[in-house]
């Protein structure tokens, strides 16, 4: 092949890749304008109705945040919500924020001893903007070596929903909703519907939901079922094969021993037919056990 042929082949390959990229970008833009933008409009409408009802009903919704070395920080959602929205030609962001005041009288008063433990818990409290260190004691070097902690203040929570034309997904970010920290999830454009909105609402309000429950493909489910069934069958035959055979009389004949041995072999053959006894080593071990028990 000549140099010119090589160059033309490489140019054709690059053009094919460019055309594929342009096609993919076009699909992402169509999904954004046709599915994600209208979906975010419906999501905002849903959240606005949800917030309006919560402000009217004022339900007492407790949220518990576990902190290592301290225990649960108990808060109650404050029904004072704020919306922020950023619209651009190729992206859209919706943010919902609210606060969860800490119920200090329902939080433990924990005494912490040791400078390292005090620093660790104090750092966790500070990182999440939680107050509550009381009665600190210092050593001669001025280092806090013991203190008591009882959480106070409030925890800020937020839910951010973002979509853009670069990919056909609704990206969600939840901060301090069902635990301290940020939780992320991405939803395909075709799955942005009322059922998803309901799961989001339940998640935000601390109700049972399936927002982060992953659906397994049917093929994988089938494989798992087959694996479980095979494991159950294997345990059944292993138990049967290793069950003690009827004891031979103290004065037994060769025919008695042969009959017992053939009974054992029948079990082994059944197990092999079921696919749960596969190796000569297993059969050899069973035979050795038989010989040991019937000397």
WOGI-V568066 format. One record per residue. N is the residue number from 1. PHI is phi in whole degrees, -180 to 180 (* if undefined). PSI is psi in whole degrees, -180 to 180 (NA if undefined). OMEGA is omega as a letter, one per 40 degrees, with the letter a starting at -180 (* if undefined). Layout:
((N:PHI:PSI:OMEGA) (N:PHI:PSI:OMEGA))
//
This chain:
((1:*:134:a) (2:-76:168:i) (3:-60:-42:a) (4:-63:-40:i) (5:-63:-40:i) (6:-61:-45:a) (7:-66:-41:i) (8:-66:-37:i) (9:-65:-43:i) (10:-66:-40:i) (11:-63:-40:i) (12:-64:-39:i) (13:-65:-44:i) (14:-65:-39:i) (15:-65:-39:i) (16:-63:-42:i) (17:-65:-40:i) (18:-66:-43:i) (19:-62:-40:i) (20:-65:-40:i) (21:-66:-41:i) (22:-65:-41:i) (23:-63:-44:i) (24:-63:-43:i) (25:-62:-39:i) (26:-63:-40:i) (27:-65:-41:i) (28:-64:-41:i) (29:-66:-40:i) (30:-65:-40:i) (31:-65:-38:i) (32:-64:-50:a) (33:-76:-33:a) (34:-90:-28:a) (35:-121:-48:a) (36:-74:-44:i) (37:-61:-51:i) (38:-61:-34:i) (39:-64:-41:i) (40:-68:-34:i) (41:-61:-45:a) (42:-69:-36:i) (43:-65:-43:i) (44:-64:-43:i) (45:-60:-42:i) (46:-63:-48:a) (47:-65:-37:i) (48:-64:-41:i) (49:-66:-41:i) (50:-61:-47:a) (51:-64:-42:i) (52:-60:-43:i) (53:-67:-40:i) (54:-66:-39:i) (55:-65:-35:a) (56:-75:-45:a) (57:-83:-28:a) (58:51:53:i) (59:-68:148:i) (60:-90:100:a) (61:-109:114:a) (62:-89:140:i) (63:-128:126:a) (64:-109:128:a) (65:-114:108:i) (66:-74:135:i) (67:-125:121:i) (68:-56:134:i) (69:84:-3:i) (70:-129:-54:a) (71:124:-160:a) (72:-82:136:i) (73:-99:116:a) (74:-93:127:i) (75:-131:167:i) (76:-131:134:a) (77:-63:131:i) (78:-92:119:a) (79:-82:61:i) (80:-131:94:a) (81:-103:151:i) (82:-132:137:i) (83:-108:141:i) (84:-131:141:i) (85:-140:135:i) (86:-122:118:i) (87:-111:129:i) (88:-133:163:a) (89:-56:-32:a) (90:-121:13:i) (91:-157:164:a) (92:-152:134:i) (93:-133:133:i) (94:-125:130:a) (95:-130:132:i) (96:-118:128:i) (97:-126:149:i) (98:-160:165:a) (99:-114:154:i) (100:-126:94:i) (101:-61:141:a) (102:-82:131:i) (103:-88:87:a) (104:-59:-36:a) (105:-67:-15:i) (106:-103:3:i) (107:-103:149:a) (108:-72:151:i) (109:-99:110:a) (110:-113:126:i) (111:-89:128:a) (112:-119:129:a) (113:-119:136:a) (114:111:129:a) (115:-62:-39:a) (116:-65:-44:i) (117:-66:-39:i) (118:-63:-46:a) (119:-62:-42:a) (120:-63:-49:a) (121:-70:-39:i) (122:-63:-38:i) (123:-65:-41:i) (124:-63:-46:i) (125:-60:-46:a) (126:-65:-41:a) (127:-61:-33:a) (128:-103:14:i) (129:58:43:i) (130:-107:130:i) (131:-94:176:i) (132:136:8:i) (133:-79:128:a) (134:-133:154:i) (135:50:54:i) (136:-72:145:i) (137:-121:137:a) (138:-114:156:i) (139:-91:-172:a) (140:-64:-26:a) (141:-86:1:i) (142:85:9:a) (143:-90:136:i) (144:-73:122:a) (145:-110:-13:i) (146:-158:151:i) (147:-166:162:i) (148:-109:149:a) (149:-128:132:i) (150:-142:112:a) (151:-58:141:i) (152:-152:166:a) (153:107:-145:i) (154:-149:154:i) (155:-111:126:a) (156:-86:131:i) (157:-119:153:i) (158:-154:156:i) (159:-133:124:a) (160:-117:132:i) (161:-122:123:a) (162:-133:140:i) (163:-143:147:i) (164:-149:172:a) (165:-81:-1:i) (166:-79:-22:i) (167:-153:155:a) (168:-95:57:a) (169:-139:149:i) (170:-94:116:a) (171:-98:127:a) (172:-118:139:i) (173:-133:120:a) (174:-115:126:a) (175:-114:125:i) (176:56:47:i) (177:-96:-64:i) (178:-111:15:i) (179:174:163:i) (180:-72:132:a) (181:119:-176:a) (182:-112:135:i) (183:-118:133:a) (184:-116:150:i) (185:-158:143:i) (186:-120:137:a) (187:-121:131:i) (188:-61:151:a) (189:-57:-38:a) (190:-71:-14:a) (191:-98:5:i) (192:-83:97:a) (193:-146:-176:a) (194:-64:-34:i) (195:-62:-40:i) (196:-65:-42:a) (197:-60:-41:i) (198:-63:-41:i) (199:-65:-39:i) (200:-63:-46:i) (201:-60:-43:i) (202:-66:-39:i) (203:-64:-44:a) (204:-64:-33:a) (205:-92:5:i) (206:76:21:i) (207:-92:160:i) (208:-56:135:a) (209:-155:169:i) (210:-118:26:a) (211:-61:-37:a) (212:-108:18:i) (213:-88:118:a) (214:-84:133:i) (215:-86:124:i) (216:-83:141:i) (217:-58:148:a) (218:-60:-38:i) (219:-61:-41:a) (220:-70:-39:i) (221:-59:-44:a) (222:-63:-42:i) (223:-63:-40:i) (224:-65:-42:i) (225:-62:-44:i) (226:-62:-39:a) (227:-65:-43:i) (228:-65:-44:i) (229:-62:-43:i) (230:-65:-39:i) (231:-65:-41:i) (232:-63:-42:i) (233:-64:-41:i) (234:-62:-45:i) (235:-64:-38:i) (236:-60:-48:a) (237:-75:-32:i) (238:-63:-42:i) (239:-65:-43:a) (240:-66:-43:a) (241:-64:-37:a) (242:-91:1:i) (243:-63:141:a) (244:-66:139:i) (245:-79:159:i) (246:-56:135:a) (247:-64:141:i) (248:-79:148:i) (249:-59:155:a) (250:-58:-33:i) (251:-115:88:a) (252:-108:156:a) (253:-95:171:i) (254:-63:-34:i) (255:-65:-38:i) (256:-62:-46:a) (257:-66:-41:i) (258:-64:-40:i) (259:-63:-43:i) (260:-65:-40:a) (261:-65:-41:i) (262:-67:-33:i) (263:-64:-41:i) (264:-64:-44:i) (265:-62:-35:i) (266:-62:-41:i) (267:-64:-42:a) (268:-63:-45:i) (269:-61:-42:i) (270:-61:-42:i) (271:-66:-38:i) (272:-68:-39:i) (273:-65:-32:i) (274:-79:-6:i) (275:82:17:a) (276:-109:-10:i) (277:-121:113:a) (278:-118:-19:a) (279:-117:153:i) (280:-65:-30:a) (281:-63:-41:a) (282:-65:-46:i) (283:-61:-43:i) (284:-62:-39:i) (285:-65:-40:a) (286:-66:-43:i) (287:-63:-41:i) (288:-63:-38:i) (289:-65:-40:i) (290:-62:-46:a) (291:-63:-38:a) (292:-66:-38:a) (293:-82:-13:a) (294:-126:35:i) (295:-72:NA:*))
//
